Amino acid sequence: QNLKQHLRRAHRIRHKKKGRKHQKGKIPNRVDIALRPKEADKLAFGHWEGDTMYYLGHQQTLATHLERRTGKMSAARPANKSAMSRSQEMINNFPSLPQPARKTMTLDNGLENSDHKRITERTGMQIYFAKPYASYQRARNENGNGLIRWYLPKATNLDDFSSQQIHDIIELLNNRPRKRHGFLTPNEMFEIEMNKLRLKHQIKGQKFNYSFSRSVALAN
């Protein structure tokens, strides 16, 4: 009997292919993950990973982001599959966070991420790229995507789900206790980190406001 079908993530078993070369187009001004600040590897707050999930035979996309330290996820539906729509989704959502909470974003090498310079210009986030076919360099985001797939499989028509329904799915995951956090939730961990930033601003006599969605913002 094949036990794989009973796993939570029962996708096909993948085997490493020898001599596999990077087939995607080149991203201009790409900055490799090797140049990312070392504090990101040590799980300092404010460093994110991002990805694009495809649905309905690659006709629809859901952009996902995960903050590395807290595990908090956010998601957004870009208007279309273009690089400009993908960048605009981040530009619309991340500036609501204070700069220390949005230091870097690590993406894969899909051409939908080729407008990364505009993201940096508009949000202040430095964009880094994992090495081709090295999804383990964005392992936390990949794991989060797997959890989303449990509720929204690849064949899902996202048009059948309202913004609120997708919001509720991401919120379920953000409110799931995690063993690595001493059974606190990603939302609770994120608020702890934001409170630390808030205290620093108060000490310096600076204003501190943020309205980042607790889970998901859907772009039209």
C-alpha positions, 0 to 999 in steps of 0.5 A: 500500500502506498502510504504517501497518499495519507501524508498531509502534503501528498505531492509526487516524490521528486528526484534530483536531476543531474545537470539541470540548468536554470531555464527561466529568463534573467532578472535584471539587477538581480541581487543574490541571497549570498549578499543578504545581511547575516542577521536574516540568517539569524532570524532577526525581525523584519526579514521576509520571504515571498513566492507566487502560488499558481492556480487553475492551470497557471491562470491565477496567482496568489502572492504569499509572504512570510516574516522569517522570525515570527512565521506571520504570513500575508497573501494578496492576489495581484491583478494579473501575472505581470511583474508590474502587478506583482510589484504593485501588490507589495507596494500597496501593502508593505509601506504600512509597516515601519521600516524596521519591520520590512528590511528585506524580501527574499524571492525566487527567480520567476520573471514575475519578480523582475520589477524588484527595483521599483519595490525597493524604491517605493518600500525601502525593502531590499530584494534578494533572490534565492539561487535557482532551484534552491527552494530550501533557501526560502523554506519557511515560505515554502512550508507556509505555501504547503499549509495554504495548499491544504485549504486551496489546492492547485485546481482551486478557482480563486474567483470562487472565494471572496476576499474575506474567505481567503482572509479567514484561511490565512488567519487560521494559519496565523493563529495556529500555535507553533511549537518553535514559539513555545506554542505562541501563534505567529500573530502573537509573535508578530505583535511582540516584535511590533511592541518592541519597535513601538517601545523604541520609538516611544523612547526616542519620542517618535510616532509609531503607527502601522495598519498592516493587515493581520493576515491578507490583503487582496488586490483587485 
